[in-house]
Amino acid sequence: MKNIKNLILKDGSTIKEVLELLKLNGEKSLVVVDGKNKFLGTISDGDIRRALLKGQKLSSKITKYYQKKSYFFYKNNYT
């Protein structure tokens, strides 16, 4: 079982931090939260590729690139 901490990052994170977490956990996307761990959205390897193709640097913040209209479900409500 994977450590959930390796799937979550703060909204002020950089593109480089996203790439490092994606490499660490082998997943294709991560969950973005605020300082109080409130769900804000998701960011995928595709979102990062698009940002880099637009000329963003590894030090760029992810704020403009993560998906803010993401969906989630509660484990207890899923069958």
Helices and strands as residue ranges (DSSP letters): G 4-7, E 8-10, H 15-25, E 29-33, E 39-44, H 45-53, G 75-77
